[in-house]
């Protein structure tokens, strides 16, 4: 028979047996506590932090990809530092830290200027007229500049409203990348371009696709709120046949009819034209599908003349 004995040996347990038949000794060492016992559960905390950081990173990438340039610009402006005081002096009052001169310190506001009773000289009259004309030109230039800035702001808001209206519509959200909005010296240009497999009109006809009608309705709702007149033009691509002038004109006129059916008045339509392939969007590839497009231009209108104003020749 064999006997067995157990003894503690260092970090583990040592067991040994003796074979009574031949006296052979069998020793077996059993170690307790694996390699992971030295670390405990600290690795789980580090792994959880890593997974949280990766989730935050991918969420940030998704937000950056889904926001528009205008939204990114608005976020950047929100976090940009703003100046608290607009003056460089230590006082923000009426005088701005400046001191009144002697001429302005007279009691009662009396002026130390002697008025002459004689009529002004001819040179003084000419100089006064020239000064008045210069001031009038400067005022007109300032008025035109303010009007242009106001129109730029209106166009920016209109473009952003059109983008938001399309993106918020589940039926039109996938068409947002086929819509190009840009401000030009002529005004706000809205272009609806074809994509391979997704044209804006039935191939070879002036019949708009169902989603094109919805897209024009969404655009017309924003355009109708502005007073500017519009110019509509149709464009085709190279290889669309010989009747491209008639086809592009018919498509532009069809878009005009849809916009007017949505509420646009006829006096707002300035021009409807067919350009065929004379103005390709991609000149290096005249046959590209993106050259087939519909262009709607909100014209930049001149500010109305004030009452009694006479235009110079």
C-alpha positions as CSV (number, residue, x, y, z in Angstrom):
1,X,0.0,0.0,0.0
2,X,1.1,3.5,-0.5
3,X,1.1,6.3,2.0
4,X,0.4,10.0,1.4
5,X,1.5,13.1,3.1
6,X,0.9,16.9,2.6
7,X,3.3,19.6,3.6
8,X,3.5,23.4,3.1
9,X,6.4,24.4,0.9
10,X,6.9,28.1,0.0
11,X,4.0,29.8,-1.8
12,X,2.4,26.5,-2.8
13,X,1.5,23.1,-1.3
14,X,3.8,20.1,-1.7
15,X,2.2,16.6,-1.7
16,X,4.3,13.4,-1.8
17,X,3.5,9.7,-1.8
18,X,5.6,6.6,-0.9
19,X,5.1,3.4,-2.7
20,X,5.4,0.7,0.1
21,X,6.1,-2.0,-2.5
22,X,9.4,-0.7,-3.8
23,X,10.0,2.4,-1.7
24,X,9.5,4.9,-4.6
25,X,8.8,8.4,-3.5
26,X,6.4,10.6,-5.7
27,X,6.4,14.3,-5.1
28,X,3.7,16.7,-6.5
29,X,3.9,20.5,-6.0
30,X,0.6,22.4,-6.4
31,X,0.8,26.2,-6.7
32,X,-2.0,28.4,-5.5
33,X,-2.9,31.8,-6.9
34,X,-2.5,32.4,-10.6
35,X,-0.6,35.1,-12.4
36,X,-3.8,37.3,-12.4
37,X,-3.9,37.4,-8.7
38,X,-1.1,40.0,-8.6
39,X,-3.1,42.5,-10.6
40,X,-6.6,42.0,-9.2
41,X,-9.3,43.9,-11.1
42,X,-7.4,47.1,-12.0
43,X,-7.3,46.1,-15.7
44,X,-11.1,46.3,-15.9
45,X,-11.1,49.9,-14.8
46,X,-8.4,50.8,-17.4
47,X,-10.4,48.9,-20.1
48,X,-13.6,50.7,-19.2
49,X,-11.9,54.1,-19.4
50,X,-10.5,53.1,-22.9
51,X,-13.9,52.0,-24.1
52,X,-15.5,55.3,-22.8
53,X,-12.8,57.4,-24.5
54,X,-13.3,55.5,-27.8
55,X,-17.1,56.0,-27.6
56,X,-16.7,59.7,-27.0
57,X,-14.2,60.0,-29.9
58,X,-16.5,58.2,-32.4
59,X,-19.5,60.4,-31.2
60,X,-17.4,63.5,-31.8
61,X,-16.5,62.3,-35.4
62,X,-20.2,61.6,-36.1
63,X,-21.2,65.1,-34.9
64,X,-18.5,66.7,-37.0
65,X,-19.7,64.8,-40.1
66,X,-23.4,65.6,-39.6
67,X,-23.1,69.4,-38.9
68,X,-23.2,71.9,-41.7
69,X,-20.5,74.6,-42.3
70,X,-22.9,77.3,-41.0
71,X,-23.5,75.3,-37.8
72,X,-19.7,74.8,-37.3
73,X,-19.2,78.5,-37.8
74,X,-21.9,79.3,-35.2
75,X,-20.3,76.9,-32.7
76,X,-16.9,78.6,-33.3
77,X,-18.4,82.0,-32.9
78,X,-20.1,80.9,-29.7
79,X,-16.7,79.9,-28.1
80,X,-14.7,82.8,-29.5
81,X,-13.7,85.3,-26.9
82,X,-15.6,88.6,-27.0
83,X,-14.3,92.0,-26.1
84,X,-16.0,93.4,-23.0
85,X,-15.1,97.0,-23.5
86,X,-15.1,98.6,-27.0
87,X,-13.0,101.6,-26.0
88,X,-9.3,101.7,-25.1
89,X,-9.7,104.4,-22.4
90,X,-10.3,103.7,-18.8
91,X,-13.8,105.2,-18.9
92,X,-16.8,103.9,-20.7
93,X,-18.9,107.1,-20.3
94,X,-19.9,109.7,-22.7
95,X,-16.6,111.5,-22.9
96,X,-14.6,108.2,-22.9
97,X,-11.9,109.6,-20.5
98,X,-11.3,112.7,-22.6
99,X,-11.2,116.3,-21.3
100,X,-13.3,119.2,-22.7
101,X,-11.3,122.0,-24.3
102,X,-11.6,125.6,-23.4
103,X,-13.9,126.4,-26.3
104,X,-16.3,123.8,-25.1
105,X,-16.2,125.0,-21.4
106,X,-18.0,128.3,-21.8
107,X,-21.0,128.7,-19.6
108,X,-24.3,128.6,-21.4
109,X,-22.7,127.0,-24.5
110,X,-21.9,130.5,-26.0
111,X,-19.6,130.4,-29.0
112,X,-16.8,132.9,-29.5
113,X,-17.5,133.3,-33.2
114,X,-18.5,136.6,-34.8
115,X,-21.1,136.3,-37.5
116,X,-20.7,138.4,-40.6
117,X,-23.7,140.1,-42.2
118,X,-22.2,140.2,-45.7
119,X,-23.3,137.6,-48.3
120,X,-21.0,134.7,-48.9
121,X,-18.4,134.9,-51.7
122,X,-18.9,132.9,-54.9
123,X,-16.0,130.7,-54.1
124,X,-17.6,129.8,-50.8
125,X,-20.8,129.0,-52.5
126,X,-19.1,126.6,-55.0
127,X,-17.1,125.0,-52.2
128,X,-20.4,124.5,-50.3
129,X,-22.1,122.9,-53.3
130,X,-19.1,120.6,-53.9
131,X,-19.1,119.6,-50.2
132,X,-22.8,118.8,-50.4
133,X,-22.4,116.7,-53.5
134,X,-19.5,114.8,-51.9
135,X,-21.5,114.2,-48.7
136,X,-24.5,113.0,-50.8
137,X,-22.3,110.6,-52.8
138,X,-20.8,109.2,-49.5
139,X,-24.3,108.8,-48.1
140,X,-25.5,107.0,-51.2
141,X,-22.4,104.7,-51.1
142,X,-23.0,104.0,-47.5
143,X,-26.7,103.2,-48.2
144,X,-25.8,100.9,-51.0
145,X,-23.3,99.1,-48.8
146,X,-25.8,98.7,-46.0
147,X,-28.4,97.4,-48.5
148,X,-25.9,94.8,-49.9
149,X,-25.0,93.6,-46.4
150,X,-28.7,93.2,-45.6
151,X,-29.2,91.2,-48.8
152,X,-26.2,89.0,-48.0
153,X,-27.7,88.3,-44.6
154,X,-31.1,87.5,-46.1
155,X,-29.5,85.1,-48.6
156,X,-27.5,83.4,-45.9
157,X,-30.6,82.8,-43.8
158,X,-32.5,81.6,-46.8
159,X,-29.8,79.1,-47.8
160,X,-29.6,77.8,-44.2
161,X,-33.4,77.5,-44.1
162,X,-33.5,75.6,-47.3
163,X,-30.8,73.2,-46.1
164,X,-32.6,72.6,-42.8
165,X,-36.0,72.1,-44.5
166,X,-34.5,69.4,-46.9
167,X,-32.5,67.6,-44.2
168,X,-35.5,67.5,-41.8
169,X,-37.7,65.9,-44.5
170,X,-37.2,62.1,-44.5
171,X,-38.3,62.0,-48.2
172,X,-35.7,64.6,-49.2
173,X,-32.8,64.1,-46.8
174,X,-30.9,61.9,-49.3
175,X,-31.1,64.6,-51.9
176,X,-29.2,67.2,-49.9
177,X,-25.9,66.4,-51.6
178,X,-27.6,67.0,-55.0
179,X,-28.4,70.6,-54.1
180,X,-25.8,73.4,-54.5
181,X,-26.4,76.7,-52.8
182,X,-23.9,79.6,-53.3
183,X,-23.9,83.4,-53.2
184,X,-22.7,85.1,-56.4
185,X,-22.5,88.7,-57.5
186,X,-25.8,88.1,-59.2
187,X,-27.5,86.8,-56.1
188,X,-28.3,83.5,-54.4
189,X,-28.0,80.5,-56.8
190,X,-29.8,77.2,-56.0
191,X,-28.8,74.3,-58.3
192,X,-30.5,70.9,-58.4
193,X,-28.0,68.5,-60.2
194,X,-28.5,65.0,-61.5
195,X,-26.7,62.0,-60.1
196,X,-26.1,58.7,-61.8
197,X,-29.2,56.7,-61.1
198,X,-31.1,59.6,-59.6
199,X,-32.0,62.3,-62.2
200,X,-34.2,65.3,-61.5
201,X,-36.3,64.7,-64.6
202,X,-37.5,61.7,-66.6
203,X,-34.7,60.9,-69.1
204,X,-35.2,62.8,-72.3
205,X,-38.4,64.5,-71.1
206,X,-39.4,67.6,-69.2
207,X,-41.4,65.6,-66.6
208,X,-40.0,66.1,-63.1
209,X,-39.5,63.2,-60.8
210,X,-41.8,62.9,-57.8
211,X,-39.0,63.8,-55.4
212,X,-38.1,66.8,-57.6
213,X,-41.6,68.2,-57.2
214,X,-41.3,67.9,-53.4
215,X,-37.8,69.5,-53.5
216,X,-39.1,72.5,-55.5
217,X,-42.0,72.8,-53.1
218,X,-39.6,73.0,-50.1
219,X,-37.5,75.6,-52.0
220,X,-40.5,77.6,-53.1
221,X,-41.7,78.0,-49.5
222,X,-38.5,79.7,-48.6
223,X,-38.1,81.7,-51.8
224,X,-41.6,83.0,-51.5
225,X,-40.8,84.8,-48.2
226,X,-38.2,87.0,-50.0
227,X,-39.0,90.0,-52.2
228,X,-36.3,89.3,-54.8
229,X,-37.2,88.3,-58.4
230,X,-35.9,85.0,-59.7
231,X,-34.3,83.7,-62.8
232,X,-34.8,80.0,-63.8
233,X,-32.6,78.1,-66.3
234,X,-32.3,74.5,-67.4
235,X,-29.1,72.8,-68.4
236,X,-28.4,69.5,-70.3
237,X,-25.2,67.5,-70.9
238,X,-23.3,66.6,-74.0
239,X,-24.9,63.6,-75.8
240,X,-28.5,64.3,-74.8
241,X,-29.6,64.7,-78.4
242,X,-30.2,67.5,-80.9
243,X,-33.2,69.0,-79.1
244,X,-31.3,70.0,-76.0
245,X,-32.3,73.7,-76.3
246,X,-36.0,72.9,-76.4
247,X,-35.6,70.3,-73.6
248,X,-33.7,72.6,-71.2
249,X,-36.2,75.4,-71.9
250,X,-39.1,73.1,-71.2
251,X,-37.6,71.9,-67.9
252,X,-37.0,75.4,-66.7
253,X,-40.6,76.4,-67.6
254,X,-41.9,73.3,-65.8
255,X,-40.0,74.3,-62.7
256,X,-41.5,77.8,-63.0
257,X,-45.0,76.4,-63.2
258,X,-44.4,74.3,-60.0
259,X,-43.1,77.3,-58.1
260,X,-46.0,79.4,-59.1
261,X,-48.4,76.6,-58.2
262,X,-46.8,76.7,-54.7
263,X,-47.6,80.4,-54.3
264,X,-44.9,82.3,-56.2
265,X,-46.5,85.3,-58.0
266,X,-45.9,85.8,-61.7
267,X,-44.3,89.2,-61.2
268,X,-41.5,87.6,-59.2
269,X,-40.3,85.6,-62.3
270,X,-37.7,87.7,-64.1
271,X,-36.4,85.2,-66.7
272,X,-37.0,81.5,-67.8
273,X,-34.3,80.2,-70.2
274,X,-32.8,77.0,-71.6
275,X,-29.0,76.9,-71.7
276,X,-28.6,73.4,-73.2
277,X,-25.0,72.4,-72.7
278,X,-23.5,75.9,-73.1
279,X,-22.6,76.3,-69.4
280,X,-21.5,72.9,-68.1
281,X,-21.0,72.6,-64.3
282,X,-18.0,70.3,-65.0
283,X,-16.3,71.8,-68.1
284,X,-13.6,69.1,-68.1
285,X,-16.4,66.4,-68.5
286,X,-19.2,67.8,-70.7
287,X,-21.0,64.5,-70.6
288,X,-21.2,64.1,-66.8
289,X,-24.6,63.7,-65.3
290,X,-24.0,66.6,-63.0
291,X,-24.2,69.0,-66.0
292,X,-27.9,68.2,-66.2
293,X,-29.3,70.5,-63.7
294,X,-31.9,73.1,-62.8
295,X,-30.7,76.6,-61.7
296,X,-32.8,79.0,-59.6
297,X,-31.2,82.4,-59.1
298,X,-32.6,84.9,-56.5
299,X,-31.5,88.2,-58.1
300,X,-29.7,90.8,-56.1
301,X,-32.0,93.8,-56.2
302,X,-30.9,97.4,-56.1
303,X,-32.2,99.3,-53.1
304,X,-35.2,101.5,-53.9
305,X,-34.5,105.2,-54.4
306,X,-35.6,107.6,-51.7
307,X,-38.5,109.9,-52.5
308,X,-37.5,113.0,-54.5
309,X,-34.2,111.4,-55.5
310,X,-33.0,112.2,-59.0
311,X,-30.7,109.7,-60.7
312,X,-27.6,111.2,-62.1
313,X,-27.0,110.7,-65.8
